[in-house]
Amino acid sequence: MPEALREESRRFTREQLFTVAATASINFSSMICYSILGPFFPSEAEKKGASNTVIGLIFGCFALVNFLTSLILGNYLTRIGAKFMFVAGLFVSGCVTILFGMLDKVPSGPVFISLCFLVRAMDAVGFAAAMTASFSILAKAFPDNIATVLGSLEIFTGLGLVLGPPLGGFLYQSFGYEVPFITLGCVVLVLVPLNMCMLPKYDSVPGKDSFWKLILLPKVLVLCFIIFSLSACLGFLDPTMSLFILKKFKLPTGYVGLVFLGLALSYSLSSPLLGLLSDTLPYLRKWLLVSGGLMTAVCFFMLGPAPVLHIESQLWMFVLVLVLIGISLGMCVIPVFPEMLQCAYENGFEEGLSLLGLVSGLFSAMWSLGAFAGPTLGGFLNEKLGFEWASAIQGGWALLSGLTTGIFYITETTRRSSSLQNPPGNNEERTPLVGSET
């Protein structure tokens, strides 16, 4: 009987299978639409009169609006409805992707730059809605193995990151600026009716807990800083890496997207294993978070490499470092969500879709805040100091988060061990005994 029950628990229900399929579609479509810009948009924006700093701000604008939207929608998830938020976000994202393909028709200069900011902000609203609902629905459908499911679905995230740059570079080189965006926007719109029919509707009851109660927990603050630092490092690459590859290695635009494969493939292939480890061996999460942060810092220091090392940059070494960055990012990103949920449960938060909305909204918000700081600061540093120094400085975020996390977990372990050795009830129990003897 126990073996039969275990076998039954491993089988997905119909609702769970539909949830996985719907979430895989949003992971893939959102990432391919996001990553398609990398190989050609920075150079196209330069032709339209945008500086490196402005290009960084355009990428950062998406993240800043995403940050604010995620905080708001996470708090009101149960009132809006997770399924409606998911489908509406997907629809907005598809429409705005098509609009972005029309921007090459507008005049260069302030008009082009202003419309870029406006369209990216609209895209951020749709993306935030879909991703916040996606995390909540997944955690509701798979309460016992959320890290494994998240890690497995990161295959589709990585697939979108893998296919976006080379596909975007190929379509841009073959057909021009408009075709990549119109093609992908139409694909996303086709997914809207499919998800309306496929995605189950989960009932929810509004909870009493708030974002402030969650974010003021010390452990959650540390985890938020991890999310922010990793997102800042990854976001730094969006406006800067393609320009560096074009100038340093003299590659055609179509081949620039292939260099992006190193990071995306390693991330998507390592994520399922890291998710399984995180669920089956929860005590390993802290070590993954610390070692992943420190490894990311070293990789960004070597990405240029930093001029202080006096190492000549070569294409094979650049791709190898990107592969290691993909693995180190997975080591940190996958364990964070279950760690935040566990911390909330330990501190008395009510289980349910309301809490899942808070956690997923906070996760998306912190990721978006880092994705704003990364391109904005990265574009400025790249313009003033060059890519080599800019990437080394950007790695400081990961170094700081790795050290902070290590110190926090060491302090937490020391406090718990001391409380076990000297339980607070010992002195209270001894007092009446002494009194009875006298």
Secondary structure, 3 states (H helix, E strand, C coil): CHHHHHHHHHCCCHHHHHHHHHHHHHHHHHHHHHHCCCCCHHHHHHHCCCCHHHHHHHHHHHHHHHHHHHHHHHHCHHHHCHHHHHHHHHHHHHHHHHHHCCHHHCCCCHHHHHHHHHHHHHHHHHHHHHHHHHHHHHHHHCCCCHHHHHHHHHHHHHHHHHHHHHHHHHHHHHHCCHHHHHHHHHHHHHHHHHHHHHCCCCCCCCCCCCHHHHHCCHHHHHHHHHHHHHHHHHHHHHHHHHHHHHHHHCCCHHHHHHHCHHHHHHHHHHHHHHHHHHHHCHHHHHHHHHHHHHHHHHHHHHHCCCHHHCCCCCHHHHHHHHHHHHHHHHHHHHHHHHHHHHHHHHCCCCCCHHHHHHHHHHHHHHHHHHHHHHHHHHHHHHHHHCHHHHHHHHHHHHHHHHHHHHHHHHHHHHHHHHHHHCCCHHHHHHHHHHHHHC
